[in-house]
Amino acid sequence: MILNYNKTHIYYEIHGKGPAIVLLHGFLESLTMWERLTPILSINKTVVAIDLPGFGKSGIVETVHSMELMADIVDQIIKLHSFEAISIIGHSMGGYVGLAYCEIHPTSVKKLILLNSTPAADSQERKINRERALRLIDKNSAVFLSMAIQNLFTKDSQEKHASEIEKMKNDVLNFPLEGIKAAISGMKDRKDRISVLKEFSGEKLMICGINDPVVPYKVSKTLAKETLTSIIKLNGGHMGMIENFNEIVKIVT
C-alpha cells in the first residue's frame, strides 16, 4: 500500500485481522526485517508494517527526517485505516519514532515495546559520531554502510548470522544515501523522551541485548527503573529480531 505524504510515497503493508500492532524498523532496515514475525502476529492481530521515509520502498520527504515527522507518517496511516488503541513495536530508531508518537498521541497507544531502543537522547559523544557518519557517507558510502551493519552484531553473532548480515548489506545498497543521511540527522537531533516513557500509562516493555553495542544494557536497566518500565534481558547484541527471534516471538505474542 502507498500513503501519499507531502507528495512523497510511503510504502506500508497490512496483514491479518484483529487489534492493530504497528511495526517500526530501525536504521538501515526496512519492513522486511519483520517478515518472519508478521505471519505469526497476523494470526490474531492486524499487523501494520511501515517503510519509514528513505528506507525500503519509501521516498525521501525532507533533508532531515525527524522523529516527529516519522511519527506523523505513522499517524496518517493509522487515521487512514481508522485503527484505534494500537500497539507499537519499535526497533532502535523505530523505538524513537514510537516514543514520539506516544508523546503526541498518548491515549492512542495501549502498548509500547522498545526493542534494542532507548528513550534517552543522543549523548554528546554520540552526536559527534553521527556527524562523523555523515562525513563518511559522503566519502565512501559502501564502506561505511558495510561497517555500520557489521557493528550491530557481536563477534559471535557475526559468524552465526553471516548470511543475514550479507542480506542486510545488499539491501541497504538500494536505499538512497540522502534518505540515510536524513535519518542520521533526525536521530542526532531527537529530543530526550525519558519523561514521555515514564508518564506513558499503557503497557511498556524494553527488550535489551546484554551485549548491545548501540544501546548498552546497563544504561537500559537504569532507564527502565527510572521510567517504571518492564525490562527483558536477552543474549546478543543490537539485532534482537535476528539474534533472538524465538525468544522475541514468545514475548510479543
C-alpha positions as CSV (number, residue, x, y, z in Angstrom):
1,M,0.0,0.0,0.0
2,I,1.1,3.6,-0.6
3,L,0.5,6.7,1.5
4,N,1.0,10.0,-0.3
5,Y,2.7,12.1,2.3
6,N,3.8,15.6,1.3
7,K,3.9,14.4,-2.3
8,T,6.2,11.5,-1.3
9,H,5.2,7.9,-1.5
10,I,5.4,6.0,1.8
11,Y,5.1,2.2,1.4
12,Y,3.4,0.0,4.1
13,E,1.8,-3.4,4.4
14,I,-1.2,-4.6,6.4
15,H,-1.8,-8.2,7.2
16,G,-4.3,-10.1,9.3
17,K,-7.3,-9.1,11.4
18,G,-7.8,-8.1,15.0
19,P,-6.2,-5.4,17.2
20,A,-3.7,-3.3,15.3
21,I,0.0,-3.6,16.0
22,V,2.4,-1.2,14.3
23,L,5.9,-2.5,13.5
24,L,8.6,0.2,13.1
25,H,12.0,-0.8,11.8
26,G,15.4,0.6,12.8
27,F,18.2,2.5,11.0
28,L,19.4,0.8,7.8
29,E,16.5,-1.5,7.8
30,S,13.1,-1.8,6.2
31,L,9.8,-3.5,6.9
32,T,11.4,-6.7,5.6
33,M,13.0,-7.1,9.0
34,W,9.6,-8.2,10.3
35,E,8.9,-10.8,7.6
36,R,9.3,-13.8,9.9
37,L,7.3,-12.2,12.7
38,T,4.4,-10.8,10.6
39,P,2.8,-14.2,9.8
40,I,2.8,-15.1,13.4
41,L,1.4,-11.9,14.7
42,S,-1.2,-11.6,11.9
43,I,-3.0,-14.8,13.2
44,N,-4.9,-12.7,15.6
45,K,-3.8,-9.2,15.0
46,T,-3.8,-6.6,12.3
47,V,-0.1,-6.0,11.5
48,V,0.9,-2.7,10.1
49,A,4.5,-2.7,8.9
50,I,5.9,0.6,7.5
51,D,8.9,1.5,5.4
52,L,10.0,4.7,7.2
53,P,11.0,7.5,4.8
54,G,14.2,6.9,2.9
55,F,14.2,3.2,3.6
56,G,12.8,0.2,1.8
57,K,10.3,1.3,-0.9
58,S,9.5,4.7,0.7
59,G,10.7,8.0,-0.7
60,I,12.6,10.9,0.9
61,V,10.4,13.6,2.5
62,E,12.9,16.2,3.8
63,T,16.7,16.7,4.3
64,V,16.1,15.8,7.9
65,H,13.7,13.1,8.9
66,S,12.9,14.0,12.5
67,M,11.2,11.5,14.8
68,E,8.2,13.8,14.9
69,L,7.9,13.7,11.1
70,M,8.1,9.9,11.0
71,A,5.6,9.8,13.9
72,D,3.2,11.9,11.8
73,I,3.5,9.4,8.9
74,V,2.5,6.7,11.3
75,D,-0.4,8.8,12.4
76,Q,-1.6,9.4,8.9
77,I,-1.6,5.7,8.2
78,I,-3.4,4.9,11.4
79,K,-6.1,7.5,10.7
80,L,-6.5,6.4,7.1
81,H,-7.5,3.0,8.2
82,S,-9.4,4.1,11.4
83,F,-7.3,2.0,13.7
84,E,-7.8,2.6,17.4
85,A,-5.8,1.7,20.5
86,I,-2.8,0.4,18.7
87,S,0.3,-1.4,20.0
88,I,3.8,-0.4,18.8
89,I,7.0,-2.4,18.5
90,G,9.9,-0.2,17.5
91,H,13.4,-1.5,16.9
92,S,16.2,1.0,17.6
93,M,15.2,4.1,15.5
94,G,11.7,2.7,15.3
95,G,11.5,2.9,19.1
96,Y,12.5,6.6,18.9
97,V,9.6,7.1,16.4
98,G,7.2,5.1,18.6
99,L,8.1,7.3,21.6
100,A,7.5,10.5,19.5
101,Y,4.1,9.0,18.5
102,C,3.2,8.3,22.2
103,E,4.1,11.8,23.2
104,I,1.8,13.3,20.6
105,H,-1.0,10.7,20.8
106,P,-0.6,9.1,24.3
107,T,-4.2,7.8,24.5
108,S,-4.0,6.1,21.1
109,V,-1.3,3.6,22.2
110,K,-2.2,0.7,24.6
111,K,1.2,-1.0,24.5
112,L,4.8,0.1,23.6
113,I,7.7,-2.3,23.1
114,L,11.1,-0.8,22.7
115,L,13.3,-3.4,21.0
116,N,17.0,-2.6,21.4
117,S,16.0,1.1,21.8
118,T,16.1,3.9,24.4
119,P,14.1,6.9,25.4
120,A,17.2,8.9,26.0
121,A,18.6,11.5,23.6
122,D,22.0,11.1,22.0
123,S,24.9,11.9,24.3
124,Q,27.4,14.5,23.1
125,E,29.8,11.7,22.1
126,R,27.0,10.0,20.1
127,K,26.2,13.3,18.3
128,I,29.8,13.6,17.3
129,N,29.8,10.1,16.0
130,R,26.6,10.9,14.0
131,E,28.4,13.9,12.4
132,R,31.4,11.6,11.6
133,A,29.0,9.2,10.0
134,L,27.6,11.9,7.7
135,R,31.1,12.7,6.5
136,L,32.0,9.1,6.0
137,I,28.9,8.5,3.9
138,D,29.9,11.3,1.5
139,K,33.5,10.0,1.4
140,N,32.9,6.2,1.0
141,S,29.3,5.2,1.5
142,A,29.8,1.5,0.7
143,V,32.5,1.0,3.3
144,F,30.5,3.0,5.9
145,L,27.3,1.1,5.4
146,S,29.0,-2.3,5.5
147,M,30.8,-1.4,8.7
148,A,27.7,0.1,10.3
149,I,25.7,-3.1,9.7
150,Q,28.5,-5.4,10.8
151,N,29.0,-3.4,14.1
152,L,25.3,-4.0,15.1
153,F,26.2,-7.6,15.9
154,T,28.5,-9.2,18.5
155,K,31.5,-11.1,17.2
156,D,29.9,-14.4,17.8
157,S,26.7,-13.3,16.1
158,Q,28.6,-12.1,13.1
159,E,29.8,-15.6,12.5
160,K,26.4,-17.2,13.3
161,H,24.3,-14.9,11.2
162,A,26.7,-14.2,8.3
163,S,24.0,-14.8,5.7
164,E,21.5,-12.4,7.3
165,I,24.2,-9.8,7.7
166,E,25.1,-10.1,4.0
167,K,21.5,-9.7,3.0
168,M,21.2,-6.5,5.1
169,K,24.4,-5.2,3.4
170,N,22.9,-5.9,0.0
171,D,19.6,-4.4,0.8
172,V,21.0,-1.2,2.2
173,L,22.8,-0.5,-1.1
174,N,19.4,0.1,-2.6
175,F,18.5,2.8,-0.1
176,P,19.1,6.4,-1.2
177,L,22.0,8.0,0.5
178,E,20.1,11.2,1.1
179,G,17.5,9.2,3.0
180,I,20.1,7.6,5.2
181,K,21.6,11.0,5.9
182,A,18.2,12.4,6.7
183,A,17.6,9.7,9.3
184,I,21.1,10.2,10.9
185,S,20.4,13.9,11.2
186,G,17.0,13.2,12.7
187,M,18.3,10.8,15.3
188,K,21.2,13.2,16.2
189,D,18.8,16.0,17.0
190,R,16.0,14.0,18.6
191,K,14.7,15.1,21.9
192,D,15.0,13.3,25.2
193,R,11.8,11.3,25.9
194,I,12.6,9.7,29.2
195,S,9.8,11.6,30.8
196,V,7.4,10.5,28.0
197,L,8.1,6.9,28.7
198,K,7.8,7.4,32.4
199,E,4.4,9.1,32.1
200,F,3.1,6.7,29.5
201,S,0.2,4.9,31.2
202,G,-0.1,1.9,28.8
203,E,1.8,-1.3,29.0
204,K,5.5,-0.7,28.3
205,L,8.4,-3.0,27.8
206,M,12.1,-2.8,26.9
207,I,13.7,-5.8,25.3
208,C,17.5,-5.5,25.5
209,G,20.6,-7.3,24.3
210,I,23.1,-7.9,27.1
211,N,25.9,-7.1,24.7
212,D,24.2,-4.5,22.6
213,P,26.9,-2.2,21.3
214,V,24.5,0.6,20.4
215,V,22.1,0.6,23.5
216,P,24.2,-0.6,26.5
217,Y,22.2,-2.9,28.7
218,K,23.4,-1.2,32.0
219,V,22.0,2.1,30.7
220,S,18.8,0.4,29.7
221,K,18.4,-1.2,33.1
222,T,18.8,2.2,34.8
223,L,16.3,3.8,32.4
224,A,13.8,1.0,32.9
225,K,13.8,1.6,36.6
226,E,13.6,5.3,36.2
227,T,10.6,5.1,33.8
228,L,8.8,2.3,35.6
229,T,9.2,0.1,32.5
230,S,9.4,-3.7,32.5
231,I,12.7,-5.0,31.0
232,I,13.7,-8.3,29.5
233,K,17.4,-9.2,29.0
234,L,18.4,-11.4,26.1
235,N,21.8,-12.7,25.0
236,G,23.2,-11.0,21.9
237,G,23.7,-7.5,20.5
238,H,21.6,-4.9,18.8
239,M,19.7,-7.1,16.3
240,G,17.3,-9.0,18.5
241,M,14.9,-9.9,15.7
242,I,17.8,-11.9,14.1
243,E,19.8,-13.0,17.2
244,N,16.8,-13.8,19.5
245,F,13.9,-14.4,17.2
246,N,12.3,-17.3,19.1
247,E,12.6,-15.6,22.4
248,I,11.0,-12.4,21.0
249,V,8.1,-14.3,19.4
250,K,7.3,-15.7,22.9
251,I,7.4,-12.2,24.4
252,V,5.3,-10.4,21.9
253,T,2.6,-13.0,21.1
